[in-house]
């Protein structure tokens, strides 16, 4: 229990959920888990799917760019030279 107390004292400034909510920011892992499920799991776990680490990394970046409201992410992705 002393480790928990030390952690809480050290990180008190980061644990201000009330301030984050006042600013309209999301707290907790729920939104991140939902985005992961929507963005990646549905696509990556289809029947018969096999992914290399390189291919998976590229697909994750592409799906993220496609789902993002920031179009420059997609154009920047295609401007990078391939190895």
PyMOL Python script that loads the backbone (N, CA, C, O; Angstrom):
from pymol import cmd

cmd.read_pdbstr("""\
ATOM      1  N   UNK A   1       0.812  -1.194   0.000  1.00  0.00           N
ATOM      2  CA  UNK A   1       0.000   0.000   0.000  1.00  0.00           C
ATOM      3  C   UNK A   1       0.857   1.260   0.000  1.00  0.00           C
ATOM      4  O   UNK A   1       0.411   2.303  -0.479  1.00  0.00           O
ATOM      5  N   UNK A   2       2.069   1.187   0.524  1.00  0.00           N
ATOM      6  CA  UNK A   2       2.922   2.377   0.524  1.00  0.00           C
ATOM      7  C   UNK A   2       3.358   2.743  -0.893  1.00  0.00           C
ATOM      8  O   UNK A   2       3.554   3.921  -1.188  1.00  0.00           O
ATOM      9  N   UNK A   3       3.514   1.744  -1.783  1.00  0.00           N
ATOM     10  CA  UNK A   3       3.865   2.044  -3.173  1.00  0.00           C
ATOM     11  C   UNK A   3       2.738   2.817  -3.857  1.00  0.00           C
ATOM     12  O   UNK A   3       2.995   3.747  -4.621  1.00  0.00           O
ATOM     13  N   UNK A   4       1.505   2.437  -3.586  1.00  0.00           N
ATOM     14  CA  UNK A   4       0.361   3.135  -4.163  1.00  0.00           C
ATOM     15  C   UNK A   4       0.318   4.580  -3.687  1.00  0.00           C
ATOM     16  O   UNK A   4       0.107   5.493  -4.486  1.00  0.00           O
ATOM     17  N   UNK A   5       0.519   4.793  -2.384  1.00  0.00           N
ATOM     18  CA  UNK A   5       0.520   6.144  -1.846  1.00  0.00           C
ATOM     19  C   UNK A   5       1.612   6.999  -2.459  1.00  0.00           C
ATOM     20  O   UNK A   5       1.386   8.163  -2.787  1.00  0.00           O
ATOM     21  N   UNK A   6       2.788   6.427  -2.613  1.00  0.00           N
ATOM     22  CA  UNK A   6       3.902   7.158  -3.228  1.00  0.00           C
ATOM     23  C   UNK A   6       3.593   7.500  -4.677  1.00  0.00           C
ATOM     24  O   UNK A   6       3.890   8.604  -5.135  1.00  0.00           O
ATOM     25  N   UNK A   7       3.001   6.563  -5.395  1.00  0.00           N
ATOM     26  CA  UNK A   7       2.637   6.813  -6.786  1.00  0.00           C
ATOM     27  C   UNK A   7       1.627   7.952  -6.878  1.00  0.00           C
ATOM     28  O   UNK A   7       1.772   8.856  -7.700  1.00  0.00           O
ATOM     29  N   UNK A   8       0.598   7.900  -6.025  1.00  0.00           N
ATOM     30  CA  UNK A   8      -0.434   8.934  -6.063  1.00  0.00           C
ATOM     31  C   UNK A   8       0.130  10.306  -5.723  1.00  0.00           C
ATOM     32  O   UNK A   8      -0.233  11.296  -6.358  1.00  0.00           O
ATOM     33  N   UNK A   9       1.016  10.380  -4.727  1.00  0.00           N
ATOM     34  CA  UNK A   9       1.625  11.669  -4.382  1.00  0.00           C
ATOM     35  C   UNK A   9       2.486  12.192  -5.523  1.00  0.00           C
ATOM     36  O   UNK A   9       2.456  13.384  -5.830  1.00  0.00           O
ATOM     37  N   UNK A  10       3.248  11.310  -6.150  1.00  0.00           N
ATOM     38  CA  UNK A  10       4.132  11.717  -7.247  1.00  0.00           C
ATOM     39  C   UNK A  10       3.347  12.199  -8.463  1.00  0.00           C
ATOM     40  O   UNK A  10       3.768  13.130  -9.150  1.00  0.00           O
ATOM     41  N   UNK A  11       2.224  11.573  -8.722  1.00  0.00           N
ATOM     42  CA  UNK A  11       1.468  11.849  -9.951  1.00  0.00           C
ATOM     43  C   UNK A  11       0.178  12.624  -9.719  1.00  0.00           C
ATOM     44  O   UNK A  11      -0.706  12.619 -10.575  1.00  0.00           O
ATOM     45  N   UNK A  12       0.058  13.277  -8.596  1.00  0.00           N
ATOM     46  CA  UNK A  12      -1.176  13.978  -8.251  1.00  0.00           C
ATOM     47  C   UNK A  12      -1.597  14.972  -9.332  1.00  0.00           C
ATOM     48  O   UNK A  12      -2.783  15.073  -9.649  1.00  0.00           O
ATOM     49  N   UNK A  13      -0.639  15.709  -9.902  1.00  0.00           N
ATOM     50  CA  UNK A  13      -0.975  16.711 -10.923  1.00  0.00           C
ATOM     51  C   UNK A  13      -1.566  16.072 -12.175  1.00  0.00           C
ATOM     52  O   UNK A  13      -2.333  16.716 -12.890  1.00  0.00           O
ATOM     53  N   UNK A  14      -1.223  14.824 -12.449  1.00  0.00           N
ATOM     54  CA  UNK A  14      -1.743  14.139 -13.639  1.00  0.00           C
ATOM     55  C   UNK A  14      -3.081  13.472 -13.382  1.00  0.00           C
ATOM     56  O   UNK A  14      -3.719  12.996 -14.321  1.00  0.00           O
ATOM     57  N   UNK A  15      -3.513  13.427 -12.157  1.00  0.00           N
ATOM     58  CA  UNK A  15      -4.738  12.715 -11.801  1.00  0.00           C
ATOM     59  C   UNK A  15      -5.903  13.670 -11.562  1.00  0.00           C
ATOM     60  O   UNK A  15      -6.780  13.393 -10.744  1.00  0.00           O
ATOM     61  N   UNK A  16      -5.909  14.772 -12.265  1.00  0.00           N
ATOM     62  CA  UNK A  16      -6.951  15.780 -12.084  1.00  0.00           C
ATOM     63  C   UNK A  16      -8.059  15.589 -13.112  1.00  0.00           C
ATOM     64  O   UNK A  16      -8.255  16.437 -13.982  1.00  0.00           O
ATOM     65  N   UNK A  17      -8.782  14.478 -13.013  1.00  0.00           N
ATOM     66  CA  UNK A  17      -9.849  14.188 -13.962  1.00  0.00           C
ATOM     67  C   UNK A  17     -10.910  15.284 -13.993  1.00  0.00           C
ATOM     68  O   UNK A  17     -11.501  15.543 -15.041  1.00  0.00           O
ATOM     69  N   UNK A  18     -11.151  15.921 -12.866  1.00  0.00           N
ATOM     70  CA  UNK A  18     -12.155  16.985 -12.827  1.00  0.00           C
ATOM     71  C   UNK A  18     -11.777  18.128 -13.766  1.00  0.00           C
ATOM     72  O   UNK A  18     -12.634  18.658 -14.474  1.00  0.00           O
ATOM     73  N   UNK A  19     -10.508  18.508 -13.777  1.00  0.00           N
ATOM     74  CA  UNK A  19     -10.064  19.581 -14.674  1.00  0.00           C
ATOM     75  C   UNK A  19     -10.108  19.148 -16.130  1.00  0.00           C
ATOM     76  O   UNK A  19     -10.476  19.928 -17.008  1.00  0.00           O
ATOM     77  N   UNK A  20      -9.731  17.903 -16.381  1.00  0.00           N
ATOM     78  CA  UNK A  20      -9.759  17.407 -17.748  1.00  0.00           C
ATOM     79  C   UNK A  20     -11.189  17.378 -18.276  1.00  0.00           C
ATOM     80  O   UNK A  20     -11.434  17.752 -19.423  1.00  0.00           O
ATOM     81  N   UNK A  21     -12.126  16.940 -17.455  1.00  0.00           N
ATOM     82  CA  UNK A  21     -13.531  16.894 -17.889  1.00  0.00           C
ATOM     83  C   UNK A  21     -14.081  18.294 -18.127  1.00  0.00           C
ATOM     84  O   UNK A  21     -14.863  18.498 -19.056  1.00  0.00           O
ATOM     85  N   UNK A  22     -13.679  19.272 -17.294  1.00  0.00           N
ATOM     86  CA  UNK A  22     -14.118  20.660 -17.502  1.00  0.00           C
ATOM     87  C   UNK A  22     -13.660  21.184 -18.855  1.00  0.00           C
ATOM     88  O   UNK A  22     -14.344  21.996 -19.478  1.00  0.00           O
ATOM     89  N   UNK A  23     -12.509  20.719 -19.306  1.00  0.00           N
ATOM     90  CA  UNK A  23     -11.973  21.136 -20.603  1.00  0.00           C
ATOM     91  C   UNK A  23     -12.559  20.326 -21.755  1.00  0.00           C
ATOM     92  O   UNK A  23     -12.219  20.558 -22.915  1.00  0.00           O
ATOM     93  N   UNK A  24     -13.430  19.384 -21.442  1.00  0.00           N
ATOM     94  CA  UNK A  24     -14.049  18.568 -22.474  1.00  0.00           C
ATOM     95  C   UNK A  24     -13.191  17.401 -22.935  1.00  0.00           C
ATOM     96  O   UNK A  24     -13.460  16.801 -23.975  1.00  0.00           O
ATOM     97  N   UNK A  25     -12.155  17.078 -22.161  1.00  0.00           N
ATOM     98  CA  UNK A  25     -11.278  15.968 -22.523  1.00  0.00           C
ATOM     99  C   UNK A  25     -11.827  14.663 -21.959  1.00  0.00           C
ATOM    100  O   UNK A  25     -12.491  14.657 -20.923  1.00  0.00           O
ATOM    101  N   UNK A  26     -11.550  13.577 -22.633  1.00  0.00           N
ATOM    102  CA  UNK A  26     -12.025  12.271 -22.202  1.00  0.00           C
ATOM    103  C   UNK A  26     -11.079  11.694 -21.153  1.00  0.00           C
ATOM    104  O   UNK A  26      -9.862  11.856 -21.245  1.00  0.00           O
ATOM    105  N   UNK A  27     -11.638  11.033 -20.176  1.00  0.00           N
ATOM    106  CA  UNK A  27     -10.852  10.370 -19.133  1.00  0.00           C
ATOM    107  C   UNK A  27     -11.195   8.885 -19.152  1.00  0.00           C
ATOM    108  O   UNK A  27     -12.347   8.504 -19.358  1.00  0.00           O
ATOM    109  N   UNK A  28     -10.206   8.073 -18.941  1.00  0.00           N
ATOM    110  CA  UNK A  28     -10.427   6.636 -18.926  1.00  0.00           C
ATOM    111  C   UNK A  28     -10.041   5.989 -20.240  1.00  0.00           C
ATOM    112  O   UNK A  28      -9.740   6.669 -21.222  1.00  0.00           O
ATOM    113  N   UNK A  29     -10.053   4.676 -20.244  1.00  0.00           N
ATOM    114  CA  UNK A  29      -9.585   3.938 -21.411  1.00  0.00           C
ATOM    115  C   UNK A  29     -10.713   3.551 -22.366  1.00  0.00           C
ATOM    116  O   UNK A  29     -10.443   3.049 -23.457  1.00  0.00           O
ATOM    117  N   UNK A  30     -11.944   3.768 -21.990  1.00  0.00           N
ATOM    118  CA  UNK A  30     -13.077   3.356 -22.823  1.00  0.00           C
ATOM    119  C   UNK A  30     -13.032   3.885 -24.248  1.00  0.00           C
ATOM    120  O   UNK A  30     -13.160   3.099 -25.187  1.00  0.00           O
ATOM    121  N   UNK A  31     -12.854   5.201 -24.448  1.00  0.00           N
ATOM    122  CA  UNK A  31     -12.819   5.722 -25.819  1.00  0.00           C
ATOM    123  C   UNK A  31     -11.662   5.154 -26.643  1.00  0.00           C
ATOM    124  O   UNK A  31     -11.818   4.911 -27.839  1.00  0.00           O
ATOM    125  N   UNK A  32     -10.508   4.942 -26.014  1.00  0.00           N
ATOM    126  CA  UNK A  32      -9.364   4.391 -26.723  1.00  0.00           C
ATOM    127  C   UNK A  32      -9.638   2.939 -27.114  1.00  0.00           C
ATOM    128  O   UNK A  32      -9.326   2.523 -28.230  1.00  0.00           O
ATOM    129  N   UNK A  33     -10.220   2.173 -26.197  1.00  0.00           N
ATOM    130  CA  UNK A  33     -10.536   0.775 -26.497  1.00  0.00           C
ATOM    131  C   UNK A  33     -11.571   0.672 -27.602  1.00  0.00           C
ATOM    132  O   UNK A  33     -11.478  -0.215 -28.450  1.00  0.00           O
ATOM    133  N   UNK A  34     -12.551   1.559 -27.611  1.00  0.00           N
ATOM    134  CA  UNK A  34     -13.566   1.545 -28.658  1.00  0.00           C
ATOM    135  C   UNK A  34     -12.960   1.905 -30.006  1.00  0.00           C
ATOM    136  O   UNK A  34     -13.303   1.302 -31.023  1.00  0.00           O
ATOM    137  N   UNK A  35     -12.062   2.882 -30.021  1.00  0.00           N
ATOM    138  CA  UNK A  35     -11.397   3.257 -31.273  1.00  0.00           C
ATOM    139  C   UNK A  35     -10.542   2.105 -31.789  1.00  0.00           C
ATOM    140  O   UNK A  35     -10.520   1.833 -32.989  1.00  0.00           O
ATOM    141  N   UNK A  36      -9.847   1.439 -30.895  1.00  0.00           N
ATOM    142  CA  UNK A  36      -9.019   0.298 -31.290  1.00  0.00           C
ATOM    143  C   UNK A  36      -9.880  -0.801 -31.906  1.00  0.00           C
ATOM    144  O   UNK A  36      -9.524  -1.387 -32.929  1.00  0.00           O
ATOM    145  N   UNK A  37     -10.990  -1.063 -31.285  1.00  0.00           N
ATOM    146  CA  UNK A  37     -11.891  -2.112 -31.786  1.00  0.00           C
ATOM    147  C   UNK A  37     -12.444  -1.717 -33.160  1.00  0.00           C
ATOM    148  O   UNK A  37     -12.469  -2.535 -34.080  1.00  0.00           O
ATOM    149  N   UNK A  38     -12.882  -0.473 -33.293  1.00  0.00           N
ATOM    150  CA  UNK A  38     -13.465  -0.004 -34.544  1.00  0.00           C
ATOM    151  C   UNK A  38     -12.428   0.118 -35.652  1.00  0.00           C
ATOM    152  O   UNK A  38     -12.666  -0.282 -36.791  1.00  0.00           O
ATOM    153  N   UNK A  39     -11.289   0.671 -35.305  1.00  0.00           N
ATOM    154  CA  UNK A  39     -10.276   0.977 -36.297  1.00  0.00           C
ATOM    155  C   UNK A  39      -9.470  -0.245 -36.723  1.00  0.00           C
ATOM    156  O   UNK A  39      -9.171  -0.414 -37.905  1.00  0.00           O
ATOM    157  N   UNK A  40      -9.119  -1.093 -35.766  1.00  0.00           N
ATOM    158  CA  UNK A  40      -8.166  -2.150 -36.075  1.00  0.00           C
ATOM    159  C   UNK A  40      -8.705  -3.567 -35.948  1.00  0.00           C
ATOM    160  O   UNK A  40      -8.595  -4.353 -36.888  1.00  0.00           O
ATOM    161  N   UNK A  41      -9.276  -3.900 -34.819  1.00  0.00           N
ATOM    162  CA  UNK A  41      -9.635  -5.301 -34.584  1.00  0.00           C
ATOM    163  C   UNK A  41     -10.562  -5.861 -35.647  1.00  0.00           C
ATOM    164  O   UNK A  41     -10.367  -6.985 -36.108  1.00  0.00           O
ATOM    165  N   UNK A  42     -11.560  -5.099 -36.038  1.00  0.00           N
ATOM    166  CA  UNK A  42     -12.524  -5.585 -37.020  1.00  0.00           C
ATOM    167  C   UNK A  42     -11.819  -5.914 -38.331  1.00  0.00           C
ATOM    168  O   UNK A  42     -12.134  -6.916 -38.974  1.00  0.00           O
ATOM    169  N   UNK A  43     -10.870  -5.074 -38.726  1.00  0.00           N
ATOM    170  CA  UNK A  43     -10.161  -5.285 -39.994  1.00  0.00           C
ATOM    171  C   UNK A  43      -9.105  -6.380 -39.880  1.00  0.00           C
ATOM    172  O   UNK A  43      -8.958  -7.191 -40.794  1.00  0.00           O
ATOM    173  N   UNK A  44      -8.377  -6.412 -38.784  1.00  0.00           N
ATOM    174  CA  UNK A  44      -7.231  -7.303 -38.665  1.00  0.00           C
ATOM    175  C   UNK A  44      -7.604  -8.742 -38.319  1.00  0.00           C
ATOM    176  O   UNK A  44      -6.828  -9.659 -38.589  1.00  0.00           O
ATOM    177  N   UNK A  45      -8.769  -8.950 -37.731  1.00  0.00           N
ATOM    178  CA  UNK A  45      -9.136 -10.292 -37.282  1.00  0.00           C
ATOM    179  C   UNK A  45     -10.123 -10.992 -38.210  1.00  0.00           C
ATOM    180  O   UNK A  45     -10.798 -11.939 -37.805  1.00  0.00           O
ATOM    181  N   UNK A  46     -10.203 -10.532 -39.437  1.00  0.00           N
ATOM    182  CA  UNK A  46     -11.087 -11.208 -40.388  1.00  0.00           C
ATOM    183  C   UNK A  46     -10.565 -12.610 -40.674  1.00  0.00           C
ATOM    184  O   UNK A  46      -9.379 -12.893 -40.502  1.00  0.00           O
ATOM    185  N   UNK A  47     -11.439 -13.455 -41.098  1.00  0.00           N
ATOM    186  CA  UNK A  47     -11.084 -14.842 -41.383  1.00  0.00           C
ATOM    187  C   UNK A  47      -9.975 -14.916 -42.429  1.00  0.00           C
ATOM    188  O   UNK A  47     -10.059 -14.283 -43.481  1.00  0.00           O
ATOM    189  N   UNK A  48      -8.943 -15.690 -42.129  1.00  0.00           N
ATOM    190  CA  UNK A  48      -7.860 -15.918 -43.064  1.00  0.00           C
ATOM    191  C   UNK A  48      -6.799 -14.840 -43.117  1.00  0.00           C
ATOM    192  O   UNK A  48      -5.874 -14.936 -43.923  1.00  0.00           O
ATOM    193  N   UNK A  49      -6.902 -13.808 -42.279  1.00  0.00           N
ATOM    194  CA  UNK A  49      -5.931 -12.717 -42.312  1.00  0.00           C
ATOM    195  C   UNK A  49      -4.601 -13.144 -41.698  1.00  0.00           C
ATOM    196  O   UNK A  49      -4.569 -13.768 -40.638  1.00  0.00           O
ATOM    197  N   UNK A  50      -3.511 -12.806 -42.370  1.00  0.00           N
ATOM    198  CA  UNK A  50      -2.164 -13.029 -41.857  1.00  0.00           C
ATOM    199  C   UNK A  50      -1.379 -11.745 -42.089  1.00  0.00           C
ATOM    200  O   UNK A  50      -1.459 -11.154 -43.165  1.00  0.00           O
ATOM    201  N   UNK A  51      -0.627 -11.313 -41.091  1.00  0.00           N
ATOM    202  CA  UNK A  51       0.082 -10.041 -41.195  1.00  0.00           C
ATOM    203  C   UNK A  51       1.538 -10.186 -40.775  1.00  0.00           C
ATOM    204  O   UNK A  51       1.833 -10.776 -39.736  1.00  0.00           O
ATOM    205  N   UNK A  52       2.437  -9.653 -41.573  1.00  0.00           N
ATOM    206  CA  UNK A  52       3.828  -9.508 -41.142  1.00  0.00           C
ATOM    207  C   UNK A  52       3.884  -8.248 -40.274  1.00  0.00           C
ATOM    208  O   UNK A  52       2.968  -7.426 -40.325  1.00  0.00           O
ATOM    209  N   UNK A  53       4.923  -8.088 -39.497  1.00  0.00           N
ATOM    210  CA  UNK A  53       5.052  -6.885 -38.668  1.00  0.00           C
ATOM    211  C   UNK A  53       5.081  -5.634 -39.535  1.00  0.00           C
ATOM    212  O   UNK A  53       4.455  -4.629 -39.200  1.00  0.00           O
ATOM    213  N   UNK A  54       5.806  -5.692 -40.650  1.00  0.00           N
ATOM    214  CA  UNK A  54       5.906  -4.546 -41.550  1.00  0.00           C
ATOM    215  C   UNK A  54       4.539  -4.224 -42.163  1.00  0.00           C
ATOM    216  O   UNK A  54       4.117  -3.067 -42.188  1.00  0.00           O
ATOM    217  N   UNK A  55       3.859  -5.254 -42.653  1.00  0.00           N
ATOM    218  CA  UNK A  55       2.550  -5.047 -43.256  1.00  0.00           C
ATOM    219  C   UNK A  55       1.527  -4.535 -42.258  1.00  0.00           C
ATOM    220  O   UNK A  55       0.707  -3.677 -42.583  1.00  0.00           O
ATOM    221  N   UNK A  56       1.578  -5.057 -41.054  1.00  0.00           N
ATOM    222  CA  UNK A  56       0.662  -4.613 -40.005  1.00  0.00           C
ATOM    223  C   UNK A  56       0.901  -3.156 -39.658  1.00  0.00           C
ATOM    224  O   UNK A  56      -0.052  -2.391 -39.507  1.00  0.00           O
ATOM    225  N   UNK A  57       2.152  -2.765 -39.532  1.00  0.00           N
ATOM    226  CA  UNK A  57       2.479  -1.376 -39.219  1.00  0.00           C
ATOM    227  C   UNK A  57       1.953  -0.443 -40.300  1.00  0.00           C
ATOM    228  O   UNK A  57       1.386   0.606 -39.993  1.00  0.00           O
ATOM    229  N   UNK A  58       2.134  -0.809 -41.539  1.00  0.00           N
ATOM    230  CA  UNK A  58       1.657   0.034 -42.646  1.00  0.00           C
ATOM    231  C   UNK A  58       0.126   0.108 -42.673  1.00  0.00           C
ATOM    232  O   UNK A  58      -0.442   1.170 -42.928  1.00  0.00           O
ATOM    233  N   UNK A  59      -0.533  -1.013 -42.413  1.00  0.00           N
ATOM    234  CA  UNK A  59      -1.989  -1.016 -42.409  1.00  0.00           C
ATOM    235  C   UNK A  59      -2.537  -0.165 -41.259  1.00  0.00           C
ATOM    236  O   UNK A  59      -3.512   0.565 -41.439  1.00  0.00           O
ATOM    237  N   UNK A  60      -1.925  -0.254 -40.101  1.00  0.00           N
ATOM    238  CA  UNK A  60      -2.367   0.549 -38.956  1.00  0.00           C
ATOM    239  C   UNK A  60      -2.242   2.034 -39.284  1.00  0.00           C
ATOM    240  O   UNK A  60      -3.157   2.808 -39.007  1.00  0.00           O
ATOM    241  N   UNK A  61      -1.117   2.435 -39.871  1.00  0.00           N
ATOM    242  CA  UNK A  61      -0.944   3.849 -40.224  1.00  0.00           C
ATOM    243  C   UNK A  61      -1.946   4.282 -41.288  1.00  0.00           C
ATOM    244  O   UNK A  61      -2.491   5.383 -41.216  1.00  0.00           O
ATOM    245  N   UNK A  62      -2.191   3.427 -42.272  1.00  0.00           N
ATOM    246  CA  UNK A  62      -3.145   3.765 -43.322  1.00  0.00           C
ATOM    247  C   UNK A  62      -4.562   3.879 -42.775  1.00  0.00           C
ATOM    248  O   UNK A  62      -5.266   4.841 -43.082  1.00  0.00           O
ATOM    249  N   UNK A  63      -4.988   2.911 -41.968  1.00  0.00           N
ATOM    250  CA  UNK A  63      -6.341   2.959 -41.395  1.00  0.00           C
ATOM    251  C   UNK A  63      -6.508   4.181 -40.497  1.00  0.00           C
ATOM    252  O   UNK A  63      -7.561   4.819 -40.502  1.00  0.00           O
ATOM    253  N   UNK A  64      -5.481   4.506 -39.733  1.00  0.00           N
ATOM    254  CA  UNK A  64      -5.535   5.684 -38.864  1.00  0.00           C
ATOM    255  C   UNK A  64      -5.696   6.949 -39.687  1.00  0.00           C
ATOM    256  O   UNK A  64      -6.492   7.824 -39.344  1.00  0.00           O
ATOM    257  N   UNK A  65      -4.950   7.046 -40.762  1.00  0.00           N
ATOM    258  CA  UNK A  65      -5.042   8.223 -41.619  1.00  0.00           C
ATOM    259  C   UNK A  65      -6.404   8.314 -42.290  1.00  0.00           C
ATOM    260  O   UNK A  65      -6.980   9.398 -42.382  1.00  0.00           O
ATOM    261  N   UNK A  66      -6.928   7.175 -42.763  1.00  0.00           N
ATOM    262  CA  UNK A  66      -8.228   7.187 -43.431  1.00  0.00           C
ATOM    263  C   UNK A  66      -9.359   7.589 -42.497  1.00  0.00           C
ATOM    264  O   UNK A  66     -10.300   8.261 -42.918  1.00  0.00           O
ATOM    265  N   UNK A  67      -9.277   7.185 -41.235  1.00  0.00           N
ATOM    266  CA  UNK A  67     -10.339   7.485 -40.278  1.00  0.00           C
ATOM    267  C   UNK A  67     -10.172   8.852 -39.624  1.00  0.00           C
ATOM    268  O   UNK A  67     -11.077   9.331 -38.942  1.00  0.00           O
ATOM    269  N   UNK A  68      -9.021   9.475 -39.830  1.00  0.00           N
ATOM    270  CA  UNK A  68      -8.733  10.754 -39.185  1.00  0.00           C
ATOM    271  C   UNK A  68      -9.354  11.906 -39.963  1.00  0.00           C
ATOM    272  O   UNK A  68      -9.400  11.871 -41.193  1.00  0.00           O
ATOM    273  N   UNK A  69      -9.835  12.931 -39.252  1.00  0.00           N
ATOM    274  CA  UNK A  69     -10.313  14.118 -39.962  1.00  0.00           C
ATOM    275  C   UNK A  69      -9.163  14.960 -40.515  1.00  0.00           C
ATOM    276  O   UNK A  69      -9.396  15.942 -41.221  1.00  0.00           O
ATOM    277  N   UNK A  70      -7.937  14.582 -40.201  1.00  0.00           N
ATOM    278  CA  UNK A  70      -6.767  15.335 -40.661  1.00  0.00           C
ATOM    279  C   UNK A  70      -6.229  14.696 -41.939  1.00  0.00           C
ATOM    280  O   UNK A  70      -5.457  13.740 -41.876  1.00  0.00           O
ATOM    281  N   UNK A  71      -6.623  15.208 -43.073  1.00  0.00           N
ATOM    282  CA  UNK A  71      -6.276  14.610 -44.362  1.00  0.00           C
ATOM    283  C   UNK A  71      -4.775  14.617 -44.622  1.00  0.00           C
ATOM    284  O   UNK A  71      -4.281  13.776 -45.374  1.00  0.00           O
ATOM    285  N   UNK A  72      -4.050  15.533 -44.026  1.00  0.00           N
ATOM    286  CA  UNK A  72      -2.615  15.592 -44.286  1.00  0.00           C
ATOM    287  C   UNK A  72      -1.896  14.334 -43.818  1.00  0.00           C
ATOM    288  O   UNK A  72      -0.824  14.016 -44.333  1.00  0.00           O
ATOM    289  N   UNK A  73      -2.461  13.613 -42.857  1.00  0.00           N
ATOM    290  CA  UNK A  73      -1.833  12.368 -42.428  1.00  0.00           C
ATOM    291  C   UNK A  73      -1.775  11.364 -43.563  1.00  0.00           C
ATOM    292  O   UNK A  73      -0.786  10.649 -43.720  1.00  0.00           O
ATOM    293  N   UNK A  74      -2.818  11.312 -44.341  1.00  0.00           N
ATOM    294  CA  UNK A  74      -2.863  10.371 -45.454  1.00  0.00           C
ATOM    295  C   UNK A  74      -1.892  10.784 -46.546  1.00  0.00           C
ATOM    296  O   UNK A  74      -1.151   9.944 -47.057  1.00  0.00           O
ATOM    297  N   UNK A  75      -1.881  12.053 -46.913  1.00  0.00           N
ATOM    298  CA  UNK A  75      -0.977  12.483 -47.981  1.00  0.00           C
ATOM    299  C   UNK A  75       0.480  12.361 -47.544  1.00  0.00           C
ATOM    300  O   UNK A  75       1.333  12.010 -48.360  1.00  0.00           O
ATOM    301  N   UNK A  76       0.783  12.640 -46.283  1.00  0.00           N
ATOM    302  CA  UNK A  76       2.150  12.484 -45.775  1.00  0.00           C
ATOM    303  C   UNK A  76       2.581  11.020 -45.824  1.00  0.00           C
ATOM    304  O   UNK A  76       3.737  10.722 -46.122  1.00  0.00           O
ATOM    305  N   UNK A  77       1.669  10.121 -45.537  1.00  0.00           N
ATOM    306  CA  UNK A  77       1.983   8.695 -45.547  1.00  0.00           C
ATOM    307  C   UNK A  77       2.424   8.242 -46.936  1.00  0.00           C
ATOM    308  O   UNK A  77       3.372   7.466 -47.063  1.00  0.00           O
ATOM    309  N   UNK A  78       1.746   8.720 -47.973  1.00  0.00           N
ATOM    310  CA  UNK A  78       2.079   8.300 -49.325  1.00  0.00           C
ATOM    311  C   UNK A  78       3.292   9.029 -49.904  1.00  0.00           C
ATOM    312  O   UNK A  78       3.844   8.597 -50.916  1.00  0.00           O
ATOM    313  N   UNK A  79       3.709  10.118 -49.280  1.00  0.00           N
ATOM    314  CA  UNK A  79       4.890  10.838 -49.749  1.00  0.00           C
ATOM    315  C   UNK A  79       6.179  10.204 -49.260  1.00  0.00           C
ATOM    316  O   UNK A  79       7.242  10.481 -49.817  1.00  0.00           O
ATOM    317  N   UNK A  80       6.122   9.360 -48.235  1.00  0.00           N
ATOM    318  CA  UNK A  80       7.322   8.734 -47.696  1.00  0.00           C
ATOM    319  C   UNK A  80       7.850   7.688 -48.665  1.00  0.00           C
ATOM    320  O   UNK A  80       7.078   6.924 -49.243  1.00  0.00           O
ATOM    321  N   UNK A  81       9.177   7.655 -48.845  1.00  0.00           N
ATOM    322  CA  UNK A  81       9.731   6.617 -49.728  1.00  0.00           C
ATOM    323  C   UNK A  81       9.620   5.241 -49.071  1.00  0.00           C
ATOM    324  O   UNK A  81       9.718   5.110 -47.851  1.00  0.00           O
ATOM    325  N   UNK A  82       9.417   4.238 -49.888  1.00  0.00           N
ATOM    326  CA  UNK A  82       9.338   2.875 -49.359  1.00  0.00           C
ATOM    327  C   UNK A  82      10.739   2.282 -49.301  1.00  0.00           C
ATOM    328  O   UNK A  82      11.606   2.617 -50.108  1.00  0.00           O
ATOM    329  N   UNK A  83      10.944   1.393 -48.329  1.00  0.00           N
ATOM    330  CA  UNK A  83      12.265   0.788 -48.165  1.00  0.00           C
ATOM    331  C   UNK A  83      12.400  -0.446 -49.004  1.00  0.00           C
ATOM    332  O   UNK A  83      13.449  -1.089 -48.992  1.00  0.00           O
TER     333      UNK A  83
END
""", "prot")
cmd.dss("prot")
cmd.show_as("cartoon", "prot")
cmd.util.cbc("prot")
cmd.orient("prot")
